[in-house]
Every structure is written in C-alpha cells, then in structure tokens.
Amino acid sequence: MVRANIEGVFPTYKTLKDGTRRTYWYHRATGKRLHGEPGEPEFIADYAAAEKLIRDRHAGTLNSLIRSYTTSIEFEQKLAASTQAEYKRMLTKAETEFGTMPIAALDDPRVRKDLLDWREKVARKSGQREADNRLSAISAMLTWCVDRGTLTANHLRGFKRLYHVDRSEIIWLPEHIAAFMKVAPIELQRALILALHTGQREGDLLRLPWSAYKGEHIELRQGKARRKGKSAPLIHIPCTRALRRMLDGMKQVSTLILTTKTGQSLKPRYFNTLWDRTMTKAGLQTVSLPGLDEPVELHFHDLRGTAVTLLSEAGCTPQQIATITGHSLKTVYRILERYLARTHGLAEQAIFNFEHSPRTKFANRLQTGTAKAPSRNGKRNANQ
C-alpha cells in the first residue's frame, strides 16, 4: 500500500470484520473526515472545503497571515527547506499565543510590547536563543505582509536580541581533535574528518551524497548559499590524501556518505545527540583556549573556522581558502583576523621563513657585544 504524505492531513487505520484494512483520512486542523483517497475528486473536494473553513474561521487574524505566508511563493521557493521547517515550527508556537489577534492590532505600535513580553516568558522557559528565533520568524512574516500591503509597518523590525555569542576566537586545537577521535564512534569520526578537510557546514555534510565524490575531488552546492530560488554555485573541493583514504575505504551502504551504523541517514537531531554524548565522553564539554579568560564550549560548526586556519597555516591565500570553503573573501579575512589569535602556526612559519630567507641573512648574523668607549681626543683607543 502506498502512503501519501499530505501536509495538514493524517490517516487512521481500521481492520474490518472480514480482515480487510481500511484507511480513513482526516483534516488535521478541523478534524473533519475526508472521503475517498488522495487524488480522487471526492477527497479533493472535502480537503478544499476544510481549508476554506479554516480560512473563514481565521480571517482577519494572525492565523490567517501565518497561513498565507507559509503557502506563499516567497516562503516555499525562496527559503531553504530547513529554514521553512524551523519557521513553521516557531510560527505554530506563535499561533498558540496570538493566533486570534486581529490584523489591525498588528498595525498598532503597542503590539511590539506584547510580543517582547511573550519573548521574555519563552526565554525563561526555553532559553534566550529560542525566544529570539521565534520573534525573528514573526518579524520575517510581518515584513512580507508589509511588502504585500497587508500591514503598514513591521513593529518588530530591529528588535534587540537577548542571545549573544561570540565564537570568533574558538577553534579546535590538535589535542581536542585527538581526544574526540579516541572515543568517537566511527560515524562521528568520519564526520569530523570530512568537516576538517572540507570546511563545510554540518547540514551540507549530512546531506552529502556519494555522487558528489569524484575520486579526486568533491563537488557540492551549499544549502545556505541558495538565494532567491537560485541554486548555490558549485564548489570544487580537491580531496587530501587522508580524506581520499577514508572515503575509498568506506562501503557505500547508502546514497549518502555519512550514515548511522545501520546505513540510515543521520538526521540532524540524532546526530547532535550523538555528538554531544561523545563530547562529554571525551571531556570536551568545556575547554580552555590560549588568550581566553573563561572556558568555552566547542561546537561542530567551529570545525569550519578551524579548517580555515589550517588552510592558512598551510600557506593558502584567502582567495584559495574561499574557493574551498565557500566563504566570501570578506568573511575569510574576518575569520583569519579573529581565529588566528588562537593558534601559533602562522607565527612559527613566519619566523622559520625569516631565519631561512637570503634577504634576512644580515639580521640573523647580528650579535650583541660590549660597546667600545672613545679616547680623550675623540678617537678610539687602538689597544681597546
């Protein structure tokens, strides 16, 4: 039996007296029964009637705006799938609190206080980052409404975030990587090696198919780089010998390179759970870094900045680094300016070059000595 996956609809199953199994479809928001099977005229008519009931019920409220926004071309075709899923999740939370709020109230500047007060409650319960992200999703929707003329202003625009984190100087040091690799399961070891040798984001690596590996290089399009419905530019990443050795030694049990032990895709939530568990086991929940007064947490994403610093220490130019990691040149320069404070590799390489360059030979020959005093007649004493 083929299962249909239709948003806003769910099936129930019942075994009849004669042993046959029947499927009954329902509209999730209204609870109304949808007769027939997906694709059949009767089903389509019932679904349309249920959707109209929702629209009529929510007309003129925040709920109607959310529904219009999440079914718009701008939302469905201009945002990445992961962004769509997160926005829907967070807007659903807003519906519970403000769903019946009239659209006219959203045009009142005083609505900003109501939304900020709600954010404070969310921050105390679910954390500041989650609270800020919920307001960001609402603000994005309000901006869309302003562009369409539904609202005259987005009164959340420019709200100050509660959650602030500066990871500009946090990188993985060799001892951190060694501690992680010592206790990590094989699937996480592979993920770390891929991240360190390509400088790519977690999401792109978890979605990376075997077809992207061409034997000598990897080709991919970054999910975050997609803009206005256009595909991201193709990135060409030559593989190091260590990366080729790992990839060539793996069995292709799935279309994806990174999988669970049973060959299933690594879902982000499950991957993060495994990662956090391994970080605890490796004693890397918090680490001390040179120049930082307080211990910090290491994240998977910090491997991206670590890859940039390693490429720089290997003598790569910012332009070369950008072609591999997919960063803009401006971002590469900013990363190097901040991250390189944590590593001494470039400084050590610079001094090595200083000592072995013919142009600096005169400086390397300099020696200290006792200065000779002049004689009384202004000339140096020949016996001195």
C-alpha positions in Angstrom: 0.0 0.0 0.0 1.3 3.4 -1.0 1.3 6.0 1.8 0.5 9.6 0.8 2.3 12.3 2.7 0.0 15.4 2.5 0.6 18.3 4.8 -2.3 19.0 7.1 -3.8 15.6 6.6 -3.4 12.4 8.6 -4.7 8.8 8.2 -6.2 6.4 10.6 -6.5 2.6 10.0 -9.2 0.1 10.9 -9.4 -3.6 10.4 -12.9 -4.7 9.4 -14.6 -8.0 10.3 -13.6 -9.6 7.1 -10.0 -8.9 7.8 -9.5 -6.1 5.3 -7.7 -3.0 6.4 -9.3 0.4 5.7 -7.7 3.8 5.7 -9.7 6.9 6.8 -8.3 10.4 6.1 -8.8 13.4 8.3 -8.0 17.1 8.0 -5.7 17.9 10.9 -6.7 21.4 11.7 -10.5 20.8 11.6 -10.7 17.1 12.4 -13.1 16.7 9.5 -13.3 13.4 7.7 -12.0 13.4 4.1 -13.9 10.9 1.9 -12.2 8.9 -0.8 -8.5 8.5 -1.4 -5.8 11.2 -2.0 -6.1 12.4 -5.6 -9.8 11.4 -6.0 -12.4 14.1 -6.7 -14.3 13.4 -3.5 -11.1 13.7 -1.4 -10.0 16.9 -3.2 -13.5 18.5 -2.6 -13.5 17.6 1.1 -10.0 18.9 1.5 -10.8 22.2 -0.2 -14.0 22.6 2.0 -11.9 22.0 5.2 -9.3 24.5 4.1 -12.0 27.1 3.3 -13.4 26.6 6.8 -10.0 27.3 8.3 -9.6 30.4 6.2 -13.1 31.7 7.1 -12.5 30.9 10.8 -9.2 32.7 10.9 -10.0 35.5 8.5 -8.6 38.8 9.7 -6.3 37.3 12.4 -2.7 36.5 12.8 -3.5 32.9 12.0 -4.6 33.9 8.5 -1.4 35.8 7.9 0.7 32.8 9.0 -1.2 30.5 6.7 -0.9 33.0 3.8 2.9 33.5 4.4 3.7 29.8 4.7 1.9 28.9 1.5 3.4 31.8 -0.5 5.9 31.5 -3.3 8.4 33.6 -1.3 8.3 31.1 1.5 8.1 27.8 -0.4 10.6 28.6 -3.2 12.9 31.3 -1.8 13.7 29.7 1.6 15.8 26.6 2.2 13.8 23.5 3.3 15.5 23.6 6.8 14.5 27.3 7.2 10.9 26.5 6.2 10.7 23.8 8.8 12.0 26.0 11.6 9.8 28.9 10.7 6.8 26.7 10.6 7.7 25.3 14.0 8.2 28.7 15.6 5.1 30.3 13.9 3.0 27.4 15.2 4.1 28.4 18.7 3.1 32.0 18.0 -0.3 30.8 16.9 -1.0 29.3 20.3 -0.4 32.6 21.9 -1.5 35.2 19.4 -3.4 33.3 16.7 -6.7 35.1 17.2 -5.1 38.6 17.4 -6.8 40.9 14.8 -4.6 42.1 11.9 -5.5 45.6 12.9 -3.7 45.1 16.3 -0.5 44.2 14.4 -0.6 47.6 12.9 -0.6 49.2 16.3 2.9 50.1 17.6 1.9 48.9 21.0 1.9 45.3 19.7 5.7 45.4 20.0 5.5 45.3 23.8 3.1 42.4 23.7 5.5 40.4 21.5 8.5 41.3 23.6 6.8 40.3 26.8 6.0 37.0 25.3 9.6 36.6 24.2 10.7 37.1 27.8 8.4 34.3 29.0 9.7 32.0 26.3 13.3 32.9 27.2 12.8 31.9 30.8 11.3 28.6 29.8 13.1 27.6 26.6 16.2 29.8 26.5 17.1 33.1 25.0 18.1 31.8 21.6 14.8 30.0 21.1 12.9 33.2 22.2 14.9 35.4 19.8 14.3 32.9 16.9 10.6 32.9 17.4 10.5 36.7 17.2 12.7 36.6 14.1 10.2 34.2 12.3 7.3 36.6 13.2 9.3 39.6 12.1 10.1 37.9 8.7 6.4 37.3 8.2 5.4 40.8 9.2 8.0 42.2 6.6 6.3 40.0 4.0 2.9 41.4 5.0 4.2 45.0 4.7 5.6 44.3 1.2 2.2 43.0 0.1 0.4 45.9 1.6 -1.5 43.9 4.3 0.3 45.9 7.0 1.7 49.4 7.0 4.7 48.6 9.3 6.6 45.8 10.9 6.7 46.9 14.5 9.2 44.2 15.4 11.8 45.5 13.0 15.2 46.0 14.6 14.4 44.3 18.0 17.4 43.8 20.2 18.3 40.1 20.6 18.7 38.6 24.1 21.1 35.9 22.9 24.6 36.9 22.1 27.5 34.7 21.5 31.0 35.5 20.1 32.6 32.4 18.7 35.1 34.4 16.7 38.1 33.0 18.5 37.0 29.5 19.2 38.7 26.7 17.2 39.6 23.1 17.8 43.2 22.5 18.8 45.1 19.3 17.9 44.6 17.9 21.4 40.9 18.4 21.2 40.7 16.5 17.9 42.8 13.7 19.3 40.6 13.4 22.4 37.4 13.3 20.3 38.8 10.7 17.8 39.9 8.4 20.7 36.3 7.9 21.9 34.0 8.7 19.0 32.1 6.1 17.1 33.1 5.6 13.5 30.3 7.6 12.0 31.3 10.7 14.0 35.0 10.2 13.3 34.1 10.3 9.6 32.0 13.4 10.1 34.9 15.2 11.9 37.4 14.3 9.2 35.0 15.5 6.4 34.4 18.8 8.2 38.1 19.3 8.9 39.2 18.5 5.4 36.5 20.4 3.5 35.4 23.3 5.8 31.7 22.7 5.1 28.7 23.1 7.4 27.0 20.2 9.3 23.9 20.3 7.2 25.7 20.1 3.9 27.9 17.2 5.1 24.9 15.2 6.4 23.2 15.6 3.0 26.4 14.9 1.0 25.8 12.0 -1.5 28.3 9.6 -2.8 27.7 11.1 -6.3 29.4 14.3 -5.1 32.7 12.4 -4.6 34.6 12.2 -7.9 37.6 10.3 -6.7 40.0 13.3 -6.6 37.6 16.0 -5.5 34.1 16.7 -4.1 31.5 18.8 -5.7 28.6 20.3 -3.8 26.2 23.2 -3.6 25.8 24.7 -0.1 22.3 24.9 1.2 22.9 28.2 2.9 24.2 29.8 -0.3 20.9 29.5 -2.1 19.4 32.9 -2.7 16.1 33.9 -4.2 15.3 30.5 -5.5 18.5 30.2 -7.5 20.9 27.3 -6.9 24.1 27.9 -5.0 27.3 28.0 -7.0 29.1 24.7 -7.4 32.1 24.3 -5.1 35.0 22.2 -6.2 37.0 20.8 -3.2 40.2 18.8 -4.0 40.5 15.9 -1.6 43.5 15.4 0.6 45.2 12.1 0.7 43.8 11.4 4.2 40.2 12.2 3.0 40.6 10.0 -0.1 41.9 7.2 2.1 38.9 7.4 4.3 36.3 7.7 1.5 37.9 4.9 -0.6 37.9 2.6 2.4 34.2 3.0 3.2 31.4 0.7 1.9 28.7 2.6 0.1 25.7 1.3 2.1 23.5 4.3 1.2 23.3 7.2 -1.3 24.7 9.4 1.5 28.3 9.3 2.7 27.5 9.9 6.4 25.1 7.3 7.8 24.3 5.5 11.1 25.8 2.1 11.8 22.8 0.5 10.2 23.1 2.6 7.0 20.3 5.1 7.7 20.6 8.8 7.1 21.9 10.8 10.0 19.1 13.2 11.0 20.3 16.5 12.5 18.7 15.9 15.9 20.0 12.4 16.3 23.4 13.5 15.0 23.6 16.3 17.5 22.6 13.9 20.3 25.4 11.5 19.4 27.8 14.4 19.1 27.0 15.9 22.5 27.3 12.5 24.1 30.7 11.9 22.5 31.9 15.4 23.5 31.0 14.6 27.1 32.8 11.3 27.0 35.9 12.9 25.5 35.9 15.5 28.3 35.4 18.4 25.8 32.2 19.9 27.3 34.3 22.9 28.1 37.9 23.6 27.1 40.4 26.3 27.8 41.9 28.2 24.9 45.0 30.4 24.9 44.2 34.0 25.5 40.6 33.4 26.7 39.9 34.0 30.4 36.9 31.6 30.6 36.5 28.0 29.4 34.3 27.7 26.3 32.2 25.0 24.6 33.4 23.5 21.3 30.7 23.1 18.6 30.7 21.1 15.4 30.5 24.4 13.5 33.8 25.5 15.0 35.5 22.9 12.8 34.6 25.2 9.8 36.7 28.0 11.2 39.4 25.5 12.2 39.7 24.3 8.6 40.1 28.0 7.5 43.0 28.4 10.0 44.7 25.2 8.9 44.5 26.1 5.3 46.0 29.5 6.1 48.8 27.9 8.2 49.5 25.6 5.2 50.2 28.7 3.2 46.9 29.1 1.3 45.9 32.6 0.3 42.4 33.9 1.3 41.3 33.5 -2.3 42.3 29.9 -2.3 40.6 29.3 1.0 37.4 30.9 -0.2 37.2 28.6 -3.2 37.3 25.5 -0.9 35.1 26.6 2.0 32.6 28.6 0.0 33.0 31.7 2.2 33.2 35.2 0.7 36.6 36.8 0.6 35.4 39.3 3.2 34.3 36.5 5.5 37.6 34.7 5.1 39.6 37.8 6.0 37.4 38.3 9.1 37.8 34.7 10.2 41.5 34.8 9.8 41.7 38.1 11.7 39.8 36.6 14.7 40.6 32.9 14.7 44.4 33.1 14.2 44.8 34.6 17.7 44.2 31.1 19.0 47.0 29.3 17.0 50.7 29.9 16.8 51.2 28.1 13.4 51.5 31.1 11.2 53.8 32.9 13.7 56.1 29.9 13.8 56.1 29.6 10.0 56.8 33.3 9.7 59.9 33.0 11.9 61.1 29.9 10.1 60.9 31.9 6.8 62.7 34.8 8.4 65.6 32.6 9.5 66.0 30.8 6.1 65.5 33.7 3.7 68.6 35.1 1.9 67.1 38.5 2.3 67.2 38.4 6.1 70.7 36.9 6.4 72.2 40.1 7.7 69.6 40.3 10.5 70.3 36.6 11.5 74.0 37.4 11.8 73.6 40.2 14.3 75.2 39.5 17.7 75.3 41.6 20.9 78.7 42.8 22.2 80.3 45.4 24.5 80.4 48.9 23.0 83.9 50.4 22.7 84.5 53.7 24.5 86.1 56.6 22.5 89.5 58.0 23.6 90.0 61.5 25.1 91.0 63.0 21.7 87.8 61.7 20.2 89.4 58.7 18.6 89.0 55.1 19.7 91.9 53.6 21.7 93.7 51.2 19.4 94.5 49.0 22.4 90.9 48.6 23.2 
